[in-house]
């Protein structure tokens, strides 16, 4: 079995989580940790037995490295990934893949030209309730899919206006591109590509203009299935609710563990129109293993020389939906893709 050697760029909360997973996995090891805050890089590097580097270009140019994990603010995703591709490295890049579709598209094209893999950090696909829900829909348990909807949000925090996430030149946008993009990716995964997009974004409470703290969107596929999203930084109690309805029944996923509450999947089925559905609920207790499953999927895809689940193209298409919602909100018109 090949030992994958990893350079981690970005030693923040998410970067630390990804570094620990790579360090603990038997088929990968962390070679270096890079961060402009060298104290952070040094502390994390010591924890995972790696070398601390202040200059990320050195880390992604290291000939000993096969994989670069990008866990930095969004404006640096494309530059880091593109240099990694130039040096022959596979890349797992945090969501959103970039600030906009143009940057993400360039990443996808360059990776493909060089025969390298690009994975977007859509760890929500790997939550057990979501994985099982997707299997059920693939098996036809719900019949033809009619619509999906998602509510996703948290209550924000004091000082938000000082963070990089609210600077559009760095983040690309507000709550829609931050959390809402996970829901948009799940909508695409379950329902397929979208043709029409409507939406509104607003800054309703937090002093974070010009980015939004709330986003509402309505999307329609080429086949006519609908999706509805509300992503919010004013969801005062953390909430994740994802539902898919079909001709034969529905699935409802509640919670993501931790502050979002226990993760559960409810399957409702009916044997004829108008019948009261029979519901079965399954809870998924224990720690959040979505990140570990995501890392395993990336290594498996590299070993099998196939595209990973939640690849660069998925990251690009999700950003196209984000951009369409922003455009629909600004123009007050339906955007057609």
C-alpha positions as YAML, in Angstrom:
chain: A
units: angstrom
residues:
- id: 1
  name: UNK
  ca: [0.00, 0.00, 0.00]
- id: 2
  name: UNK
  ca: [1.36, 3.41, -1.00]
- id: 3
  name: UNK
  ca: [2.02, 5.84, 1.82]
- id: 4
  name: UNK
  ca: [0.57, 9.21, 0.88]
- id: 5
  name: UNK
  ca: [2.68, 12.15, 2.03]
- id: 6
  name: UNK
  ca: [0.71, 15.27, 2.87]
- id: 7
  name: UNK
  ca: [1.45, 18.98, 3.04]
- id: 8
  name: UNK
  ca: [-1.20, 20.84, 5.05]
- id: 9
  name: UNK
  ca: [-1.65, 24.54, 4.30]
- id: 10
  name: UNK
  ca: [-3.63, 26.38, 6.97]
- id: 11
  name: UNK
  ca: [-3.27, 25.49, 10.65]
- id: 12
  name: UNK
  ca: [-6.63, 26.79, 11.85]
- id: 13
  name: UNK
  ca: [-9.52, 24.78, 13.27]
- id: 14
  name: UNK
  ca: [-10.34, 22.89, 10.06]
- id: 15
  name: UNK
  ca: [-6.71, 22.49, 9.05]
- id: 16
  name: UNK
  ca: [-5.89, 20.99, 12.44]
- id: 17
  name: UNK
  ca: [-8.76, 18.53, 12.10]
- id: 18
  name: UNK
  ca: [-7.58, 17.44, 8.67]
- id: 19
  name: UNK
  ca: [-3.95, 17.18, 9.78]
- id: 20
  name: UNK
  ca: [-4.88, 14.91, 12.68]
- id: 21
  name: UNK
  ca: [-6.93, 12.64, 10.43]
- id: 22
  name: UNK
  ca: [-4.10, 12.32, 7.91]
- id: 23
  name: UNK
  ca: [-1.63, 11.67, 10.74]
- id: 24
  name: UNK
  ca: [-3.81, 8.97, 12.30]
- id: 25
  name: UNK
  ca: [-4.57, 7.16, 9.03]
- id: 26
  name: UNK
  ca: [-2.28, 4.18, 8.33]
- id: 27
  name: UNK
  ca: [-1.91, 5.09, 4.66]
- id: 28
  name: UNK
  ca: [-0.96, 8.75, 5.01]
- id: 29
  name: UNK
  ca: [1.48, 10.91, 6.94]
- id: 30
  name: UNK
  ca: [1.80, 14.66, 7.35]
- id: 31
  name: UNK
  ca: [5.15, 15.90, 6.08]
- id: 32
  name: UNK
  ca: [4.68, 19.60, 6.65]
- id: 33
  name: UNK
  ca: [2.28, 22.18, 8.09]
- id: 34
  name: UNK
  ca: [2.36, 25.67, 6.61]
- id: 35
  name: UNK
  ca: [0.73, 28.81, 7.96]
- id: 36
  name: UNK
  ca: [1.58, 32.51, 7.83]
- id: 37
  name: UNK
  ca: [1.10, 32.38, 11.61]
- id: 38
  name: UNK
  ca: [4.23, 30.37, 12.28]
- id: 39
  name: UNK
  ca: [3.33, 29.74, 15.92]
- id: 40
  name: UNK
  ca: [0.18, 27.94, 14.83]
- id: 41
  name: UNK
  ca: [2.09, 25.98, 12.21]
- id: 42
  name: UNK
  ca: [4.73, 24.96, 14.73]
- id: 43
  name: UNK
  ca: [2.22, 23.84, 17.37]
- id: 44
  name: UNK
  ca: [0.23, 21.70, 14.92]
- id: 45
  name: UNK
  ca: [3.35, 20.32, 13.24]
- id: 46
  name: UNK
  ca: [4.68, 19.18, 16.62]
- id: 47
  name: UNK
  ca: [1.41, 17.42, 17.33]
- id: 48
  name: UNK
  ca: [1.46, 15.41, 14.08]
- id: 49
  name: UNK
  ca: [5.22, 14.88, 13.79]
- id: 50
  name: UNK
  ca: [5.69, 17.19, 10.80]
- id: 51
  name: UNK
  ca: [7.86, 20.13, 9.81]
- id: 52
  name: UNK
  ca: [6.54, 23.64, 10.37]
- id: 53
  name: UNK
  ca: [6.79, 26.05, 7.43]
- id: 54
  name: UNK
  ca: [5.83, 29.71, 7.19]
- id: 55
  name: UNK
  ca: [5.95, 29.94, 3.38]
- id: 56
  name: UNK
  ca: [3.26, 27.74, 1.82]
- id: 57
  name: UNK
  ca: [4.97, 27.80, -1.59]
- id: 58
  name: UNK
  ca: [7.80, 25.77, -0.07]
- id: 59
  name: UNK
  ca: [5.37, 23.20, 1.31]
- id: 60
  name: UNK
  ca: [3.48, 22.62, -1.96]
- id: 61
  name: UNK
  ca: [6.72, 22.48, -4.00]
- id: 62
  name: UNK
  ca: [8.29, 19.73, -1.87]
- id: 63
  name: UNK
  ca: [9.05, 16.75, -4.17]
- id: 64
  name: UNK
  ca: [8.39, 14.35, -1.28]
- id: 65
  name: UNK
  ca: [4.73, 15.43, -1.09]
- id: 66
  name: UNK
  ca: [1.91, 13.72, -3.08]
- id: 67
  name: UNK
  ca: [-1.12, 15.48, -1.55]
- id: 68
  name: UNK
  ca: [-1.75, 19.09, -0.61]
- id: 69
  name: UNK
  ca: [-4.63, 19.87, 1.75]
- id: 70
  name: UNK
  ca: [-5.81, 23.48, 1.50]
- id: 71
  name: UNK
  ca: [-7.55, 24.83, 4.61]
- id: 72
  name: UNK
  ca: [-6.99, 28.56, 4.34]
- id: 73
  name: UNK
  ca: [-9.26, 31.58, 3.75]
- id: 74
  name: UNK
  ca: [-11.01, 31.30, 0.41]
- id: 75
  name: UNK
  ca: [-9.04, 33.88, -1.57]
- id: 76
  name: UNK
  ca: [-5.92, 31.70, -1.36]
- id: 77
  name: UNK
  ca: [-7.56, 28.44, -2.44]
- id: 78
  name: UNK
  ca: [-6.93, 28.89, -6.15]
- id: 79
  name: UNK
  ca: [-3.30, 30.12, -5.92]
- id: 80
  name: UNK
  ca: [-2.28, 27.33, -3.56]
- id: 81
  name: UNK
  ca: [-4.08, 24.62, -5.52]
- id: 82
  name: UNK
  ca: [-2.74, 25.79, -8.89]
- id: 83
  name: UNK
  ca: [0.86, 25.76, -7.65]
- id: 84
  name: UNK
  ca: [0.26, 22.32, -6.16]
- id: 85
  name: UNK
  ca: [-0.97, 21.06, -9.54]
- id: 86
  name: UNK
  ca: [2.04, 22.63, -11.25]
- id: 87
  name: UNK
  ca: [4.21, 20.55, -8.92]
- id: 88
  name: UNK
  ca: [2.27, 17.33, -9.56]
- id: 89
  name: UNK
  ca: [0.27, 17.14, -6.32]
- id: 90
  name: UNK
  ca: [-3.29, 15.96, -5.77]
- id: 91
  name: UNK
  ca: [-5.41, 18.46, -3.83]
- id: 92
  name: UNK
  ca: [-8.18, 18.33, -1.24]
- id: 93
  name: UNK
  ca: [-9.42, 21.90, -0.94]
- id: 94
  name: UNK
  ca: [-11.86, 23.19, 1.66]
- id: 95
  name: UNK
  ca: [-15.24, 24.49, 0.58]
- id: 96
  name: UNK
  ca: [-16.04, 26.78, -1.07]
- id: 97
  name: UNK
  ca: [-13.60, 25.64, -3.72]
- id: 98
  name: UNK
  ca: [-12.88, 29.27, -4.59]
- id: 99
  name: UNK
  ca: [-14.44, 32.74, -4.38]
- id: 100
  name: UNK
  ca: [-16.27, 32.35, -7.68]
- id: 101
  name: UNK
  ca: [-16.85, 29.92, -10.56]
- id: 102
  name: UNK
  ca: [-14.09, 31.44, -12.69]
- id: 103
  name: UNK
  ca: [-11.42, 30.64, -10.11]
- id: 104
  name: UNK
  ca: [-12.87, 27.20, -9.44]
- id: 105
  name: UNK
  ca: [-13.16, 26.41, -13.14]
- id: 106
  name: UNK
  ca: [-9.50, 27.14, -13.63]
- id: 107
  name: UNK
  ca: [-8.63, 24.75, -10.82]
- id: 108
  name: UNK
  ca: [-10.76, 21.99, -12.34]
- id: 109
  name: UNK
  ca: [-9.27, 22.45, -15.82]
- id: 110
  name: UNK
  ca: [-5.65, 22.49, -14.68]
- id: 111
  name: UNK
  ca: [-6.09, 19.41, -12.47]
- id: 112
  name: UNK
  ca: [-7.66, 17.49, -15.37]
- id: 113
  name: UNK
  ca: [-4.96, 18.52, -17.83]
- id: 114
  name: UNK
  ca: [-2.26, 17.27, -15.49]
- id: 115
  name: UNK
  ca: [-4.07, 14.04, -14.62]
- id: 116
  name: UNK
  ca: [-4.43, 15.01, -10.95]
- id: 117
  name: UNK
  ca: [-7.34, 14.68, -8.53]
- id: 118
  name: UNK
  ca: [-9.14, 17.62, -6.99]
- id: 119
  name: UNK
  ca: [-11.61, 17.06, -4.16]
- id: 120
  name: UNK
  ca: [-13.85, 19.71, -2.61]
- id: 121
  name: UNK
  ca: [-14.31, 19.61, 1.16]
- id: 122
  name: UNK
  ca: [-18.00, 18.71, 1.15]
- id: 123
  name: UNK
  ca: [-17.86, 16.58, 4.29]
- id: 124
  name: UNK
  ca: [-21.67, 16.74, 4.69]
- id: 125
  name: UNK
  ca: [-21.97, 14.07, 1.99]
- id: 126
  name: UNK
  ca: [-20.26, 11.69, 4.41]
- id: 127
  name: UNK
  ca: [-22.57, 12.07, 7.38]
- id: 128
  name: UNK
  ca: [-24.20, 8.65, 7.92]
- id: 129
  name: UNK
  ca: [-27.78, 9.91, 7.66]
- id: 130
  name: UNK
  ca: [-27.00, 11.70, 4.39]
- id: 131
  name: UNK
  ca: [-25.16, 8.69, 2.95]
- id: 132
  name: UNK
  ca: [-28.01, 6.35, 3.83]
- id: 133
  name: UNK
  ca: [-30.57, 8.82, 2.46]
- id: 134
  name: UNK
  ca: [-28.74, 8.95, -0.85]
- id: 135
  name: UNK
  ca: [-28.63, 5.16, -1.02]
- id: 136
  name: UNK
  ca: [-32.38, 5.01, -0.39]
- id: 137
  name: UNK
  ca: [-33.12, 7.47, -3.18]
- id: 138
  name: UNK
  ca: [-30.76, 5.64, -5.55]
- id: 139
  name: UNK
  ca: [-32.58, 2.39, -4.79]
- id: 140
  name: UNK
  ca: [-35.89, 4.02, -5.71]
- id: 141
  name: UNK
  ca: [-37.38, 3.86, -2.21]
- id: 142
  name: UNK
  ca: [-39.01, 7.26, -2.70]
- id: 143
  name: UNK
  ca: [-39.85, 6.76, -6.35]
- id: 144
  name: UNK
  ca: [-39.56, 9.82, -8.58]
- id: 145
  name: UNK
  ca: [-38.11, 12.70, -6.58]
- id: 146
  name: UNK
  ca: [-40.30, 15.79, -6.40]
- id: 147
  name: UNK
  ca: [-38.55, 18.32, -4.18]
- id: 148
  name: UNK
  ca: [-35.94, 18.90, -1.50]
- id: 149
  name: UNK
  ca: [-35.54, 21.58, 1.13]
- id: 150
  name: UNK
  ca: [-32.97, 22.56, 3.68]
- id: 151
  name: UNK
  ca: [-32.71, 24.87, 6.67]
- id: 152
  name: UNK
  ca: [-29.14, 25.37, 7.84]
- id: 153
  name: UNK
  ca: [-27.81, 27.97, 10.19]
- id: 154
  name: UNK
  ca: [-26.34, 29.18, 13.44]
- id: 155
  name: UNK
  ca: [-26.66, 32.28, 15.57]
- id: 156
  name: UNK
  ca: [-23.44, 34.04, 14.64]
- id: 157
  name: UNK
  ca: [-21.18, 35.55, 17.27]
- id: 158
  name: UNK
  ca: [-20.01, 38.90, 18.51]
- id: 159
  name: UNK
  ca: [-17.11, 40.28, 16.54]
- id: 160
  name: UNK
  ca: [-18.20, 38.56, 13.32]
- id: 161
  name: UNK
  ca: [-17.74, 41.84, 11.45]
- id: 162
  name: UNK
  ca: [-14.00, 41.63, 12.13]
- id: 163
  name: UNK
  ca: [-13.50, 38.14, 10.69]
- id: 164
  name: UNK
  ca: [-12.24, 37.30, 7.21]
- id: 165
  name: UNK
  ca: [-15.52, 35.54, 6.39]
- id: 166
  name: UNK
  ca: [-17.33, 38.87, 6.04]
- id: 167
  name: UNK
  ca: [-14.80, 40.40, 3.64]
- id: 168
  name: UNK
  ca: [-16.13, 39.57, 0.14]
- id: 169
  name: UNK
  ca: [-12.72, 39.97, -1.45]
- id: 170
  name: UNK
  ca: [-11.47, 37.16, 0.77]
- id: 171
  name: UNK
  ca: [-14.54, 34.95, 1.28]
- id: 172
  name: UNK
  ca: [-16.52, 35.51, -1.90]
- id: 173
  name: UNK
  ca: [-19.72, 36.19, 0.07]
- id: 174
  name: UNK
  ca: [-21.53, 35.60, 3.34]
- id: 175
  name: UNK
  ca: [-23.71, 32.87, 4.78]
- id: 176
  name: UNK
  ca: [-24.78, 31.52, 1.39]
- id: 177
  name: UNK
  ca: [-21.25, 30.66, 0.31]
- id: 178
  name: UNK
  ca: [-20.23, 29.69, 3.86]
- id: 179
  name: UNK
  ca: [-22.87, 27.17, 4.99]
- id: 180
  name: UNK
  ca: [-25.48, 27.35, 2.24]
- id: 181
  name: UNK
  ca: [-23.08, 25.87, -0.30]
- id: 182
  name: UNK
  ca: [-23.21, 22.54, 1.56]
- id: 183
  name: UNK
  ca: [-26.98, 22.40, 1.01]
- id: 184
  name: UNK
  ca: [-26.63, 23.39, -2.65]
- id: 185
  name: UNK
  ca: [-24.15, 20.56, -3.15]
- id: 186
  name: UNK
  ca: [-26.54, 18.10, -1.51]
- id: 187
  name: UNK
  ca: [-29.42, 19.33, -3.69]
- id: 188
  name: UNK
  ca: [-27.32, 18.65, -6.80]
- id: 189
  name: UNK
  ca: [-26.25, 15.25, -5.51]
- id: 190
  name: UNK
  ca: [-29.83, 14.13, -4.87]
- id: 191
  name: UNK
  ca: [-31.77, 15.91, -7.62]
- id: 192
  name: UNK
  ca: [-29.25, 16.53, -10.40]
- id: 193
  name: UNK
  ca: [-28.41, 19.73, -12.26]
- id: 194
  name: UNK
  ca: [-30.52, 22.86, -11.95]
- id: 195
  name: UNK
  ca: [-31.88, 25.00, -14.76]
- id: 196
  name: UNK
  ca: [-33.58, 27.91, -12.99]
- id: 197
  name: UNK
  ca: [-32.63, 29.82, -9.85]
- id: 198
  name: UNK
  ca: [-34.46, 32.44, -7.80]
- id: 199
  name: UNK
  ca: [-33.35, 33.92, -4.51]
- id: 200
  name: UNK
  ca: [-32.94, 36.76, -2.09]
- id: 201
  name: UNK
  ca: [-30.07, 37.54, 0.23]
- id: 202
  name: UNK
  ca: [-30.12, 40.11, 2.99]
- id: 203
  name: UNK
  ca: [-28.15, 41.51, 5.90]
- id: 204
  name: UNK
  ca: [-30.89, 41.42, 8.50]
- id: 205
  name: UNK
  ca: [-29.13, 41.63, 11.86]
- id: 206
  name: UNK
  ca: [-25.34, 41.30, 12.03]
- id: 207
  name: UNK
  ca: [-23.20, 44.32, 11.00]
- id: 208
  name: UNK
  ca: [-21.49, 42.40, 8.20]
- id: 209
  name: UNK
  ca: [-22.40, 44.38, 5.08]
- id: 210
  name: UNK
  ca: [-21.79, 44.01, 2.22]
- id: 211
  name: UNK
  ca: [-22.12, 40.25, 2.77]
- id: 212
  name: UNK
  ca: [-25.38, 38.58, 3.75]
- id: 213
  name: UNK
  ca: [-26.40, 36.94, 7.02]
- id: 214
  name: UNK
  ca: [-29.47, 35.28, 5.43]
- id: 215
  name: UNK
  ca: [-30.12, 33.67, 2.07]
- id: 216
  name: UNK
  ca: [-33.35, 32.26, 0.65]
- id: 217
  name: UNK
  ca: [-33.35, 30.36, -2.63]
- id: 218
  name: UNK
  ca: [-35.67, 28.37, -4.87]
- id: 219
  name: UNK
  ca: [-34.22, 26.18, -7.61]
- id: 220
  name: UNK
  ca: [-35.69, 23.97, -10.35]
- id: 221
  name: UNK
  ca: [-34.08, 21.13, -12.27]
- id: 222
  name: UNK
  ca: [-34.48, 20.45, -15.98]
- id: 223
  name: UNK
  ca: [-36.92, 17.68, -15.03]
- id: 224
  name: UNK
  ca: [-39.03, 20.02, -12.89]
- id: 225
  name: UNK
  ca: [-37.96, 18.95, -9.39]
- id: 226
  name: UNK
  ca: [-37.68, 21.83, -6.92]
- id: 227
  name: UNK
  ca: [-35.31, 22.70, -4.08]
- id: 228
  name: UNK
  ca: [-35.75, 25.29, -1.34]
- id: 229
  name: UNK
  ca: [-32.98, 26.68, 0.89]
- id: 230
  name: UNK
  ca: [-32.77, 28.97, 3.87]
- id: 231
  name: UNK
  ca: [-29.23, 29.51, 5.14]
- id: 232
  name: UNK
  ca: [-28.91, 31.81, 8.13]
- id: 233
  name: UNK
  ca: [-26.59, 33.43, 10.63]
- id: 234
  name: UNK
  ca: [-29.69, 34.38, 12.65]
- id: 235
  name: UNK
  ca: [-30.83, 30.83, 13.32]
- id: 236
  name: UNK
  ca: [-30.34, 31.50, 17.01]
- id: 237
  name: UNK
  ca: [-30.22, 27.83, 17.92]
- id: 238
  name: UNK
  ca: [-27.98, 25.85, 15.57]
- id: 239
  name: UNK
  ca: [-30.07, 23.84, 13.13]
- id: 240
  name: UNK
  ca: [-29.63, 21.46, 10.20]
- id: 241
  name: UNK
  ca: [-32.71, 20.04, 8.53]
- id: 242
  name: UNK
  ca: [-32.56, 18.35, 5.12]
- id: 243
  name: UNK
  ca: [-35.57, 16.75, 3.46]
- id: 244
  name: UNK
  ca: [-36.28, 14.97, 0.18]
- id: 245
  name: UNK
  ca: [-39.78, 14.07, -0.97]
- id: 246
  name: UNK
  ca: [-40.72, 11.60, -3.69]
- id: 247
  name: UNK
  ca: [-43.89, 10.05, -5.05]
- id: 248
  name: UNK
  ca: [-43.70, 7.15, -2.58]
- id: 249
  name: UNK
  ca: [-42.54, 8.93, 0.57]
- id: 250
  name: UNK
  ca: [-39.86, 11.12, 2.12]
- id: 251
  name: UNK
  ca: [-36.66, 11.28, 4.09]
- id: 252
  name: UNK
  ca: [-35.87, 13.83, 6.79]
- id: 253
  name: UNK
  ca: [-32.38, 14.32, 8.20]
- id: 254
  name: UNK
  ca: [-32.15, 16.29, 11.45]
- id: 255
  name: UNK
  ca: [-28.98, 17.36, 13.20]
- id: 256
  name: UNK
  ca: [-25.29, 16.90, 12.51]
- id: 257
  name: UNK
  ca: [-24.23, 15.98, 16.04]
- id: 258
  name: UNK
  ca: [-22.61, 18.35, 18.49]
- id: 259
  name: UNK
  ca: [-24.28, 21.75, 18.79]
- id: 260
  name: UNK
  ca: [-26.63, 20.87, 15.92]
- id: 261
  name: UNK
  ca: [-28.23, 18.10, 17.92]
- id: 262
  name: UNK
  ca: [-28.30, 14.32, 17.43]
- id: 263
  name: UNK
  ca: [-28.15, 13.17, 13.83]
- id: 264
  name: UNK
  ca: [-31.21, 11.22, 12.75]
- id: 265
  name: UNK
  ca: [-32.88, 9.92, 9.62]
- id: 266
  name: UNK
  ca: [-36.64, 9.51, 9.34]
- id: 267
  name: UNK
  ca: [-38.02, 7.52, 6.42]
- id: 268
  name: UNK
  ca: [-41.71, 7.94, 5.70]
- id: 269
  name: UNK
  ca: [-43.43, 5.68, 3.17]
- id: 270
  name: UNK
  ca: [-47.01, 5.22, 1.99]
- id: 271
  name: UNK
  ca: [-48.64, 2.49, -0.06]
- id: 272
  name: UNK
  ca: [-51.19, 4.65, -1.92]
- id: 273
  name: UNK
  ca: [-52.03, 8.32, -2.49]
- id: 274
  name: UNK
  ca: [-53.68, 9.88, 0.54]
- id: 275
  name: UNK
  ca: [-52.52, 7.17, 2.93]
- id: 276
  name: UNK
  ca: [-50.96, 8.19, 6.23]
- id: 277
  name: UNK
  ca: [-47.20, 7.53, 5.94]
- id: 278
  name: UNK
  ca: [-45.50, 4.95, 8.11]
- id: 279
  name: UNK
  ca: [-42.39, 6.45, 9.69]
- id: 280
  name: UNK
  ca: [-39.19, 4.79, 10.84]
- id: 281
  name: UNK
  ca: [-36.50, 6.86, 12.58]
- id: 282
  name: UNK
  ca: [-32.86, 5.91, 13.05]
- id: 283
  name: UNK
  ca: [-30.43, 7.86, 15.21]
- id: 284
  name: UNK
  ca: [-26.72, 8.00, 14.55]
- id: 285
  name: UNK
  ca: [-24.92, 8.54, 17.82]
- id: 286
  name: UNK
  ca: [-21.25, 8.87, 18.58]
- id: 287
  name: UNK
  ca: [-18.59, 11.22, 17.23]
- id: 288
  name: UNK
  ca: [-18.73, 12.94, 13.85]
- id: 289
  name: UNK
  ca: [-16.92, 10.60, 11.48]
- id: 290
  name: UNK
  ca: [-17.78, 12.47, 8.28]
- id: 291
  name: UNK
  ca: [-14.33, 14.02, 8.04]
- id: 292
  name: UNK
  ca: [-12.59, 10.65, 8.43]
- id: 293
  name: UNK
  ca: [-14.90, 9.06, 5.84]
- id: 294
  name: UNK
  ca: [-14.15, 11.94, 3.48]
- id: 295
  name: UNK
  ca: [-10.39, 11.43, 3.87]
- id: 296
  name: UNK
  ca: [-10.79, 7.71, 3.29]
- id: 297
  name: UNK
  ca: [-12.79, 8.40, 0.12]
- id: 298
  name: UNK
  ca: [-10.04, 10.69, -1.17]
- id: 299
  name: UNK
  ca: [-7.32, 8.10, -0.57]
- id: 300
  name: UNK
  ca: [-9.49, 5.37, -2.13]
- id: 301
  name: UNK
  ca: [-10.10, 7.53, -5.20]
- id: 302
  name: UNK
  ca: [-6.38, 8.16, -5.57]
- id: 303
  name: UNK
  ca: [-5.62, 4.47, -5.21]
- id: 304
  name: UNK
  ca: [-8.30, 3.51, -7.74]
- id: 305
  name: UNK
  ca: [-7.45, 6.39, -10.09]
- id: 306
  name: UNK
  ca: [-11.04, 7.65, -10.15]
- id: 307
  name: UNK
  ca: [-12.82, 10.87, -9.33]
- id: 308
  name: UNK
  ca: [-13.63, 11.24, -5.62]
- id: 309
  name: UNK
  ca: [-17.16, 11.77, -4.35]
- id: 310
  name: UNK
  ca: [-17.48, 15.54, -4.10]
- id: 311
  name: UNK
  ca: [-14.85, 16.34, -6.72]
- id: 312
  name: UNK
  ca: [-13.65, 19.62, -8.16]
- id: 313
  name: UNK
  ca: [-16.45, 19.72, -10.68]
- id: 314
  name: UNK
  ca: [-18.98, 19.45, -7.86]
- id: 315
  name: UNK
  ca: [-17.30, 22.38, -6.13]
- id: 316
  name: UNK
  ca: [-17.44, 24.41, -9.34]
- id: 317
  name: UNK
  ca: [-21.13, 23.64, -9.99]
- id: 318
  name: UNK
  ca: [-22.08, 24.55, -6.42]
- id: 319
  name: UNK
  ca: [-20.37, 27.91, -6.89]
- id: 320
  name: UNK
  ca: [-22.32, 28.46, -10.09]
- id: 321
  name: UNK
  ca: [-25.50, 28.10, -8.03]
- id: 322
  name: UNK
  ca: [-24.19, 30.52, -5.39]
- id: 323
  name: UNK
  ca: [-23.39, 33.07, -8.08]
- id: 324
  name: UNK
  ca: [-26.82, 32.58, -9.67]
- id: 325
  name: UNK
  ca: [-28.58, 33.20, -6.35]
- id: 326
  name: UNK
  ca: [-26.58, 36.38, -5.79]
- id: 327
  name: UNK
  ca: [-27.48, 37.52, -9.31]
- id: 328
  name: UNK
  ca: [-31.16, 36.66, -8.87]
- id: 329
  name: UNK
  ca: [-31.25, 38.64, -5.62]
- id: 330
  name: UNK
  ca: [-29.56, 41.65, -7.18]
- id: 331
  name: UNK
  ca: [-31.63, 41.73, -10.39]
- id: 332
  name: UNK
  ca: [-34.93, 40.44, -8.90]
- id: 333
  name: UNK
  ca: [-35.10, 38.08, -11.87]
- id: 334
  name: UNK
  ca: [-34.99, 34.34, -12.41]
- id: 335
  name: UNK
  ca: [-31.52, 33.23, -13.48]
- id: 336
  name: UNK
  ca: [-31.34, 30.46, -16.07]
- id: 337
  name: UNK
  ca: [-28.29, 28.24, -16.19]
...
